[in-house]
Amino acid sequence: MADEAKRIYIADDDDNIRQVIRTFLTSDGYQVEDFPTGDLLLERFTQSPCNLAILDVMMPGSDGFAICTALRKVSTVPIIMLTARDSENDYAMGLGLGSDDYITKPFSAMALLMRVRAIFRRIDFESQKHSADIPAAASFGKLALDEASRHILKEGQPLALTPTEYEVLKYLMLHANQAVSREELLNTVWGFETAVETRATDDTVRRLRQKLDGCGVNIAAVWGFGFRLEERK
C-alpha cells in the first residue's frame, strides 16, 4: 500500500477517466483530488501543494503543457502527462517542459498506477539512503551532492531540480568523466528502455545544461552513445 501521506492531483476533462484513475489510486492508499481543468488544479496547488500531479494535455482553458510550465515555475513536484495523441512531438514537448513521465491514451489504469508507484518508489528509496553511502567523489566542479536532503548544491546553495533532473545529474556526477549511454540512464532513472523514449534523456539533459551555467561543469554529448559530465576548460 502507498503511503497515505502522499497526495495526488489529477486534471482531465473526461469524467470517466478521472473516476477510474481516482478509484485505482485511492484503492492503493493515495489521497486523490481530481479537477475537470488544469486551471482548477493549479489554483488548488497554490493553496496546498500535492506530491504528484497527473495532467491531461488537451483540456478546456489552459492545456496540460501550460499547467506543467506554471507548476515548474514554483515547484519540482513530479508530473505525469496524459495525451490522446500518440505523437513524438507531444512526448518531447511534455518532457522538455519538465514532466517526469508521459503516457498515451488509451491506457490501462494499472499501467498508470505502476508509473506512479515507480516514481514514488524511486524518491522514497533515494531519500532513505544515507549520505555516507555516496562516495566522496560525488563532488565535481562547483557541485556537491547532498544525498540526505536529495539536493545538488552549487557553492552551498541547492539547484532547483525536478526529481528526474536530480537523478540524472546525480548519476552523471557519480560517473564523472565517464561516457554514460542513453539506455543506461533510461534503465537507471526511468526504469524503461525504448527507442522513442530515449528522447527523455535528451530533453532532461538539455534542461540540466541550462541550470548548470556557472557551475564549472558541462554535460558533453558522446556522439551516437550518450553523455559525459566533465569540467569546463
Secondary structure, DSSP 4 states (H G I P E B T S, - for coil): ---TT-EEEEE-S-HHHHHHHHHHHHHTT-EEEEESSHHHHHHHHHHS--SEEEEESS-SSS-HHHHHHHHHHH----EEEEES---HHHHHHHHHTT-SEEEESS--HHHHHHHHHHHHHHHHHHHHS-GGGS-TT-EETTEEEETTTTEEEETTEE----HHHHHHHHHHHHTTTS-EEHHHHIIIIIS---TTTHHHHHHHHHHHHHHTTTTTEEEEEETTTEEEEEE--
